[in-house]
Amino acid sequence: MNDPLAADVGAQILEQGGNAIDAAVAMAFAMNVVEPPASGIGGGGFMMVHLAHSGETLALDFREKAPAAAEVGMLAGGSFTEVSTSGISVGVPGAVLGLATALEAWGTFTLAETLDPAIVLAEVGVPVSEFVAENAASARTTLQPETRAIFRRPDGTPLQAGDILVQPDLARTLDLIAQEGPAAFYEGEIAEAIVDAQRRARYDGGEGRMTLDDLALYDVALRTPVIDDYRGFTVASMPSPSSGGLTMIQILKMLERFPAGNERRGFGFGETRTLHVMIEGMRLAFADRAVWMGDDDLVDVPAAGLLADPYVATRSAMISETTRMARPAAGEPLPFDGRVPAAPLADDHEEGSTTHFSVVDGWGNVVACTVTIEQLWGTGITVPGYGFLLNNELTDFNRQPAPAPGTNNVAPFKRPRSSISPTLLFKRGEPFAALGSPGGATIINSVLQVVMNLLDHRMTLQEAVDAPRISITSPAGEVTVEPGFPQTSLDGLAALGHPLTEGEIGAVNAVLIDLRSGKRYGAADGRRGGAVGEACRPRRGRGCAAAHE
């Protein structure tokens, strides 16, 4: 079942005269109610915003942070499962302050007005969606008594689609924030409860290190997006500490020399050559990502070098149309960034899921926003009495410390590297699309392929979202392939030496503005159950909101 509640919240805000930022904030809070396994106020996120009145495009970073007492090797003590379900993996949450900051800077509604729909949904209850039901059997819903009490039936069995999920503790928490603002979350009773909850551990040494001072000192960062051109269009996406924008745009630039979309030359959608060069581009870019990308506030990320035309040309030249390269190593972007080469780092491991939504309003403001608590159900720790799950975002750091320069090693106040890629597309300076996806490291490849579907293969928005995808997120390993590609293409990839496995990749949702007619369109991804708000009918109007629930 596709649950339209959060998308309709955004559409209702637009119909009431709110702008895209108002709608995005209201949707984010509503997502905590309808999709608690993947997002919520116990986590963080990133927001791309285009402001019609000024023409500015901005990136808002409310990614979680490591606490002051964080140490480089602190995540290496237990197994991944033990670490990711213990307080040691909880980052200082940024969602509440990030959303409130966006609203104060660019919104027109009050924080209380954007919280009200979520409060009502939590009090009255929402039908459990297929997505939530499919994941309710996770062991993470049973590890803590508060989580089990909310997300399991009274007899201990998992929630089923159509069950009514009522969350009174969450409603009370959201109401406190509505009354008192972000301070209600970062100070006082909620903050004390967060600190107490993250002391829970499933192994010796797994207790969280967050303090009340860490919460009180949390800050949101306004950043300059990663922006570059692709085939005459402009692509703007999230900068560090997300690797999403850099990696996705680097792949686009590496692939620009190939005639994607030209069926006569064997580069039609889903053809072997098209898929092959995409895979090779992914392998090269993810090799660079593992070495060079992290939190640019605390380490030097050679962003300019990674996207410099001469450097990208050297990487692209490694891609052959007819052969698969051996495992590629990271390149040396530092000389193209005005720096001296440094020692490469080790590969890392990233899992997770998120929630994404896209909004455009009648004035031309556009928002692409992705929020997350990292893995589904986060740590599995629900803050007692307050009804929200705590993230396990610190597992996005290198668990085993990497050698110098240690770009993504744990450090105090550092934000872990992310793959979140909220993205805006422009034609001659005018925004015409906003998109993003959940899916851990596969986010990058999901967004990449929808962009290529739109710009290279000339698909409609819904076709671009629905089309099957491929993904590889390391220089080696298997290529995940969704059903729907011609068997001849898969046979061709196998003959080139690509190891293939079946799987589902991402869940993109997007909005599009027809720059000629002014009509707004929305597309939601059936992979994870999504919805397009009622305001997205193909007509001029208040705007359009699309979300996953």
Residue, then its C-alpha position, 0 to 999 in steps of 0.5 A: m500500500n502506498d501511504p499518501l499521508a506525508a505527501d498530502v501534508g506537504a500538498q496541504i501546506l502549499e494549498q494553504g499558501g505556504n512555500a516549498i520550505d514550509a511544506a518540506v519542514a512539515m513533511a519531514f516531521a510527518m515522516n517521523v510519524v509515518e516512516p519511523p524506521a528510516s527518519g525522525i527527530g533522532g537523526g539528521g539530514f541535508m536540504m538543497v534549496h533554490l530561492a526564486h526571489s534571489g536566484e540563490t541555490l543553497a545547501l543546508d547541512f544538519r548532519e549528526k556530529a560525533p560527541a566531544a569525547a569521540e576517539v578514533g578507534m572507538l567503533a572497533g570494539g564490537s561486531f558491526t551489529e553490536v556497535s550499530t545497536s549500541g549508544i556508541s554509534v549515536g551521533v548528536p541529532g541535527a534534524v530538529l535544529g536543521l528544520a527549524t533553521a530552514l523555516e526561520a531563514w526561508g519559510t513563512f509558517t511558524l514551527a508550531e504550524t508545520l508540526d501540527p499535522a505530525i502531532v495530529l497523525a501521531e495522536v490519532g494514529v496512521p495505517v502501517s504502510e507496506f514498507v514499515a510492515e516489511n521491516a517490522a520483523s527486524a530484530r532491532t524492533t525487539l532489542q529495547p522494551e520501549t521500541r518493542a512496545i511501539f513497533r510490535r503488536p501486544d503479542g510480540t509479533p511484527l506490525q502488519a500493513g493496515d494496523i493503526l500505529v498510534q504514538p502518543d509519546l512522540a506526539r507529546t515530544l513534538d508538541l513540546i518542540a512546537q511550544e518551546g522551539p528547538a531548545a526543548f529538544y537540545e536542553g532540558e528534559i528531552a536532552e537528558a532523556i537522550v543522554d540517558a538512552q544512549r548509554r545503553a550498550r550491547y557489549d562492553g565499551g559500547e556506551g554512548r559518549m554524548t553529553l548535555d553539552d554536546l547537544a547544547l553546542y550542536d550547530v547547523a551549517l549553510r554550505t555552497p552546493v557542488i555545482d557543475d555542468y552536464r551536456g549543457f544542463t547544470v547539476a547542483s547537489m550536496p557538498s561535504p560532509s556528504s560524498g553524494g554530490l561530488t561522486m555523482i557529478q564526477i561520474l557524470k563528467m566521466l561519462e559525458r564523452f560517451p554518446a549515452g542515449n544514441e541507440r545507433r551507436g549502441f548506447g540506448f537505455g539498458e544496452t550493454r555498452t551503456l550499462h558497462v561504462m556506467i559501471e566503470g564510472m561508478r567503480l572509479a568514482f567510488a575508489d576516489r570517494a573511499v580515499w578522499m571524501g569526508d567532513d571538510d570542516l575538519v579535514d581537507v577534501p580536494a573537491a576542486g581537484l576531484l571535479a577538475d576537467p583534466y583530472v576527470a579526463t584522466r579517470s575517464a580515459m581508463i574506461s574502455e567500451t569493450t573491456r572491464m578494467a582490473r580493480p581501480a585504485a583511487g586517483e591523485p586529485l591533489p595536484f589538480d587541487g593545488r596540493v601535494p599527494a598524500a597517502p591513500l586510505a582504506d575502503d569502508h562499509e556503508e549501509g543504511s536507509t533514509t527518506h527523501f522528499s521533493v517540493v516546488d511551490g507556485w513562486g518557483n522555490v524548490v526543495a530537495c531534502t533527505v532525512t535519515i537515522e542511518q540503518l532501518w530502525g537506527t540503533g533500535i533505541t527509543v528514547p523512553g517517554y518521548g517516542f523517537l528512535l536514536n540514529n546510528e550514524l557514527t557507523d558511517f565513519n571508518r570503524q577501523p582507523a585508516p592511515a593518514p590523512g584519515t579523511n573519514n576517521v572518527a574525531p570529536f565534533k566531526r560529521p561522518r561521511s554520507s552518500i545523501s544526494p538531494t539534487l537540483l537540475f537547471k536549464r539556462g539558470e532556471p531550476f526544472a527538477a528536484l530529486g533524491s533517494p534513500g538507500g545508503a551508498t546506492i543513493i548516488n547511483s540511483v540519483l545518477q541514473v534518473v538524471m541520465n534518464l531525463l537528460d540522455h534518454r529523454m524519458t518522462l519524469q515517471e519513466a525516469v524514476d521507474a526504469p530499472r537500475i544498476s549499482i556498484t559502490s566499491p571498486a570491486g564486488e558485485v554489480t546489483v541489477e534490478p529486473g527489467f533489463p534485456q537478457t542480452s544486455l546482462d549476458g553482455l555484461a557477464a561476458l565482459g567479466h562483471p559479476l552480477t546479482e539481483g536486488e532493489i536499488g534506491a527509491v527516488n522521488a522527484v518533482l519537475i517544472d515544465l519551463r514552457s508551460g509552468k506546469r508542475y509534475g511529481a513522480a514517486d517510486g513504487r520500489r518503496g511505496g511513495a506518493v505524490g500530493e494532491a497539489c501535483r496535478p499537471r497544472r499551474g498551481r500552488g506547487c507540488a510535493a512528492a514523498h516516500e512513506 
